[in-house]
Every structure is written in structure tokens, then in C-alpha cells.
Amino acid sequence: KFSVNTIKIYNPLNKKEIIKLSEKKIKRKFKKNRFKILTVGRLVDQKDHMTLLKAINLIKNNIKIHLIIIGRGKNRNELIKYIKTNKLQNSVDIFYTNNPFPYIRSTELFVLSSIFEGLPNVLLEAICFKKFIISSRCPTGPKEILSNGKGGFLFKMKDYRDLANKIEIYFKNKKKLKNKIDFSYKNLNRFDYNQNLNQYLKTVNSLIIE
């Protein structure tokens, strides 16, 4: 855009460390015999958790869901109020932990409802555990990670009906959609920890004036 020479280096992803952290015991667990959905992110406007809650409210009578929202932030009370008003207490839990990986490992579906992102690491982390992803089609980040829909579903930002529809589609077609999970996992090597750190080192060394 600005006619500047640039080099693209993806975020370094340490799969071994993530998998190791996922093996730790957790106090809270997904409820049995429920469709397990997870989202992780700060409880702020950017992450737009309200769209996800509205989608869950729309399909709560069609699918027995347990949604876990991991995060903290200024919108917590607003989200809790919506949950109580719409009688979603038995379907949604909100809490914070600094180690979300055991929950990512235990989920069936990961949802990101952000209205903007850079390159969201949490999607890469979900792919590490071969989880299906539904993400907003925000300007940057998710589209690239999910290869414009080849590796998961993308829904229109702030459109809770579109999100609800895609959740139902995945719920009814899990086996058929496994190919999208496989596609994302195979493309995860773009974010390899050692590969990308070596790229940083190589780039910095090339800029040093001896």
C-alpha cells in the first residue's frame, strides 16, 4: 500500500509447549451429553461475544449446547445480564484461566466472533488440537488462517443468524466436514516455531551494518 519493501513472517507457534500445557488438570469441565463450544478472548467490544451469545440463544432449543467463554474484561457484566435475561445459565459459563489449552483440547467447536484481529494465535492453537473453527470474516487474520474458508467456516461480522446457521450446519455434518479440519492442520506448518524464529534471525542479521 505504501510502496515499502516488506517481509512477511508469521507468528511462531510452539505446538509442543501448547500440547504439554493442555495435559494439566482442570477444575471446570464441559457438561456431558452436550455439544461443546469454546471461545477464548478478552471480554471487550473487539471480540463481540454478544453476537455469539445471540447465536446460541437462537438455536438453544434445537441443540443441547454447553458454551464456555474464557476471558475477562469490561463487558463481563453485560454478557452475564444477557445470559440471565435469556435463561442461558444452563448453557453458558464464563470464567478466566491463564491456561485455556485443556479446554481447547476438550471442545468440539471453536468460535471466534471478533470484529477485527491481527493474526489471532488462538485460532492456531485450536488447529493444533484439530478442532473445527467458525470465525467472523473480519478484515484480517482469520480468512488467511482458514484459507478463505477451506479450513473452516467464516460468517459475516456481527451477523448472529449467519453464525447460528453455521453452528447448526457443522453440528449436523461433523463427519463430512472433517476434511476442513485436516486442511487447516496440514497448513499449520506455516507457523512453525523454529522455522519462523529462524526467519526473524536471518532478517535481522541481513539488516546489521558491519
matplotlib code that plots the C-alpha trace (Angstrom):
import matplotlib.pyplot as plt

x = [0.0, 2.8, 5.4, 7.7, 9.8, 8.3, 9.0, 6.1, 6.9, 4.1, 3.6, 5.9, 3.7, 5.2, 3.0, 5.0, 4.5, 0.8, 0.2, 2.2, 0.1, -3.1, -2.4, -2.8, -5.9, -8.8, -11.4, -14.3, -15.3, -17.8, -21.1, -21.8, -24.0, -23.8, -22.4, -19.2, -18.4, -15.5, -14.3, -11.3, -10.6, -10.9, -14.4, -14.3, -16.1, -13.5, -14.2, -18.0, -19.1, -22.6, -23.0, -22.0, -24.5, -27.3, -26.5, -26.6, -29.9, -31.3, -30.6, -30.8, -34.0, -32.5, -29.2, -28.2, -25.1, -22.5, -20.6, -17.6, -16.3, -12.8, -11.8, -12.1, -12.8, -15.2, -18.1, -18.4, -21.5, -23.2, -22.7, -23.9, -27.0, -27.8, -27.3, -29.7, -32.3, -32.4, -32.2, -28.9, -27.4, -27.6, -25.9, -23.2, -20.3, -17.9, -14.6, -10.9, -7.9, -4.3, -4.2, -7.1, -5.4, -7.1, -10.4, -9.4, -8.4, -11.8, -14.0, -15.8, -16.1, -14.1, -15.7, -14.1, -16.6, -14.2, -14.9, -11.1, -7.9, -4.3, -3.3, -5.3, -3.0, -6.0, -7.1, -3.7, -3.9, -7.3, -6.0, -3.1, -5.8, -7.6, -10.7, -13.3, -13.3, -16.1, -14.8, -16.0, -14.9, -13.2, -10.8, -7.5, -6.4, -9.0, -9.5, -5.8, -5.5, -8.6, -7.6, -10.7, -13.0, -11.1, -10.1, -13.3, -16.4, -16.4, -19.5, -20.4, -19.3, -22.0, -24.5, -25.7, -28.1, -25.3, -23.2, -26.2, -26.8, -23.1, -23.1, -26.1, -24.5, -21.4, -23.4, -25.3, -22.4, -19.4, -18.0, -18.5, -16.6, -13.6, -11.7, -11.7, -10.0, -7.4, -6.8, -6.1, -3.9, -1.7, -1.2, -0.2, 3.5, 3.4, 3.5, 6.3, 8.1, 11.7, 11.1, 9.7, 12.2, 15.0, 13.4, 13.4, 17.1, 18.0, 16.2, 17.7, 21.2, 20.8, 20.0, 23.0, 25.6, 29.1]
y = [0.0, 2.4, 1.1, 0.0, -3.2, -5.7, -9.2, -11.4, -13.6, -15.5, -15.8, -18.5, -21.4, -23.7, -26.8, -28.9, -26.4, -25.9, -29.7, -30.0, -27.3, -29.0, -32.1, -30.2, -31.0, -28.6, -27.9, -26.9, -29.3, -29.4, -30.8, -34.4, -35.1, -31.5, -30.0, -28.4, -25.0, -22.8, -19.2, -17.6, -13.8, -10.6, -9.6, -6.4, -4.9, -6.1, -9.8, -9.3, -12.1, -10.7, -12.0, -15.5, -15.4, -14.3, -17.1, -19.6, -18.2, -18.6, -22.3, -23.3, -25.3, -27.2, -28.3, -29.1, -26.8, -26.1, -22.9, -21.9, -18.4, -17.9, -14.3, -11.3, -7.6, -4.7, -6.4, -9.3, -7.8, -7.0, -10.6, -12.1, -9.9, -11.2, -14.8, -14.4, -12.4, -15.2, -18.0, -19.4, -20.1, -23.9, -23.5, -20.9, -20.5, -17.5, -17.6, -16.8, -19.0, -18.4, -21.9, -22.4, -25.3, -28.1, -26.6, -26.2, -29.9, -30.9, -28.9, -29.9, -26.5, -23.3, -19.9, -16.5, -13.7, -10.7, -7.6, -7.1, -9.0, -9.1, -12.7, -14.4, -17.0, -18.6, -20.0, -21.5, -23.1, -24.6, -26.0, -27.7, -29.9, -30.5, -28.5, -27.3, -23.5, -21.0, -17.4, -14.0, -12.8, -9.8, -7.7, -9.5, -12.7, -15.5, -15.5, -16.1, -18.8, -20.6, -20.1, -18.2, -21.0, -24.1, -24.7, -23.9, -21.7, -17.9, -15.9, -12.2, -10.0, -9.2, -11.5, -13.8, -15.5, -16.4, -17.7, -19.7, -21.3, -22.3, -23.8, -25.9, -27.0, -28.2, -30.0, -31.9, -32.6, -33.3, -36.2, -34.6, -31.5, -33.3, -32.5, -28.8, -29.7, -31.8, -29.0, -26.5, -28.9, -29.6, -25.9, -25.3, -25.6, -22.0, -21.0, -23.4, -22.1, -22.9, -22.0, -18.6, -17.6, -18.5, -16.2, -13.4, -14.1, -14.2, -11.0, -9.1, -10.3, -9.1, -5.6, -5.3, -3.0, -4.3]
z = [0.0, 0.9, -1.6, 1.2, 0.9, 3.4, 4.6, 6.0, 8.9, 10.5, 14.3, 15.7, 17.1, 19.7, 19.3, 21.8, 24.6, 23.8, 23.9, 27.1, 28.8, 27.6, 29.7, 33.0, 35.1, 35.1, 37.8, 35.4, 32.6, 29.8, 30.7, 29.5, 26.5, 25.3, 22.1, 23.4, 22.1, 23.2, 22.7, 24.2, 24.3, 26.3, 27.2, 25.2, 22.2, 19.7, 20.5, 20.1, 22.4, 22.2, 18.7, 19.8, 22.7, 20.4, 18.1, 21.0, 22.1, 18.6, 18.5, 22.2, 21.6, 18.6, 20.0, 23.6, 23.9, 26.5, 25.6, 27.6, 27.3, 28.7, 29.3, 31.5, 30.7, 31.0, 29.2, 31.7, 33.5, 30.2, 29.0, 32.3, 32.2, 28.7, 29.8, 32.8, 30.8, 28.1, 30.6, 29.2, 32.6, 32.0, 28.6, 29.1, 31.5, 31.7, 33.6, 33.3, 33.3, 32.1, 30.7, 28.2, 26.4, 28.3, 27.4, 23.8, 23.8, 25.2, 22.9, 19.7, 18.1, 18.5, 17.7, 17.1, 16.8, 16.6, 14.5, 14.0, 14.6, 13.7, 13.4, 16.2, 17.8, 19.5, 16.1, 15.5, 19.0, 18.2, 15.0, 17.0, 18.6, 15.2, 16.3, 13.8, 13.6, 12.9, 12.7, 11.7, 8.3, 9.8, 7.6, 8.5, 10.2, 10.3, 6.5, 6.0, 8.7, 7.4, 3.7, 2.9, 4.2, 3.0, 6.6, 8.4, 8.3, 8.0, 8.9, 8.3, 11.2, 13.8, 12.0, 14.7, 12.4, 10.0, 12.9, 14.3, 10.9, 10.5, 14.0, 13.1, 9.8, 11.5, 14.2, 11.6, 9.3, 11.5, 9.6, 6.2, 7.3, 8.8, 5.6, 6.5, 9.9, 8.0, 5.6, 8.4, 10.3, 7.2, 6.6, 10.2, 9.3, 8.0, 11.7, 12.8, 15.9, 14.8, 11.2, 11.8, 14.6, 12.2, 9.6, 12.2, 12.9, 9.3, 8.5, 11.4, 10.6, 7.0, 8.3, 10.5, 9.1, 9.8]

ax = plt.figure().add_subplot(projection="3d")
ax.plot(x, y, z, "-o")
ax.set_aspect("equal")
plt.show()
